[in-house]
C-alpha cells in the first residue's frame, strides 16, 4: 500500500516555481527514512538514492506547482497579482488564497472581481483577465505591508481530499503526484533491490520551463531516465478523443510513445507491465512533451528517456482529480522496471 498520509502532507505544502522549499523539506524527510543518500542542489532539486550498481536510473517528478505572486499593492490595500505558470484566470474568481509572507507567515485572502450585479452586458460575455482581478486580505495598506511584500508567493487555499476510496482531488496534483510516485517507487525498489542504482529526483521549476529537469539530469548524467507527470484525461464531457486520445481515470498509468521517448525503454516498460499484470494506457506524443522528459532526453549526449503519466481531470485548477489505483500501478511498474534493467548499460538502449 502506498503512503496516503505522506501524499496528503505533500499536497498541503505551498510550492510555486521558485519557492519549493517547504515541499522539498517534506519530501526529503520521507526519503531519509529509507534512502541511502539524500541531498539538495543549489537549484533546489532534491535527490534520494538507493543502490550503487549499474545502470543509473533517474526518476523525475516535479514538486513545483502553478502559483501567484504579489505584483502591486494599491493605496487601499488591494493586491494585484501575476501568475506563476499557466493559469486560466476564469478559475481564480472568488477563490480563497494563502500567501507566504514575511518570516514565513501564512496570510489568507480572497480573489475579488466586480459582482455580476454591476457588470455591464459586454463585460459578462468576456473572459476575465488576470489584471482585472485582485486579492483582498481584509487589511489596510499599512497593516498589509507589515506581513506581505511585492514578490511574495501564494497558492489557492485548497489541499487534498479523497472523494471516494480511489478518487483524490487537490490543487498541485500537477505534479506533486509525480514527485510522490518516484519516491514511493524508490522505497518499493529498496525493499527488494537489484543491481540498478536508482535516483529519485524532486525537480523544481517545471511549470516555468522544465528548468530543474535540465540541471538535475546534467548533474546526474544517468544511463536511463523516467519522468513522471500527469496527463489530460479525456473521459469527461466535451473532449474530442479524436485529437488527443482516449485516456481514462482508473485505466492504469499512461506510457507516452513518440520522438521524445526512447523506443527500447518504452518496449521494456510495456514488457514489464505485461509480466506484472499492470494495465497501462498508451498516449501518442508526436513531438517533444511538455514535461521533464523533454529536457532530460536532450541533456549531454542524449539520455534514453521514457514518460509515465497519471490521468488527471481539471488540470491547473484547484480541484485536479486522479485515481489512486493509477498511482499504485505506476509505483509497481517503475520499481519492477528498475529491477528488470539491473546490469544493463546505456548502450543497451541505443534505439537502432
Secondary structure, DSSP 8 states (H G I E B T S, - for coil): ---HHHHHHHHTS--BTT--HHHHHHHHHHHTTT-SEEEE-TTS-EEEEE--SSSEEEEEEE--B-EEEEEEE-TTSEEEEEEES---GGGTTT-EEEEE-GGG-EEEEEEE---GGG--HHHHTS---GGG-EEE-SS-HHHHTTT--TT-EEEES---EESSSSEEEETTHHHHHHHHHHHHHHHHHHHT--S-EEEEEEE--GGGTSHHHHHHHHHH--SEEEEEEEEE---STT--HHHH----TTS--EEEESTTS-HHHHHHHHHHHHHHT---EEEE--S--SSHHHHHHTSTT--EEEEEEEEEBSTTSTTEEEEHHHHHHHHHHHHHHHHHTTT--GGGG---
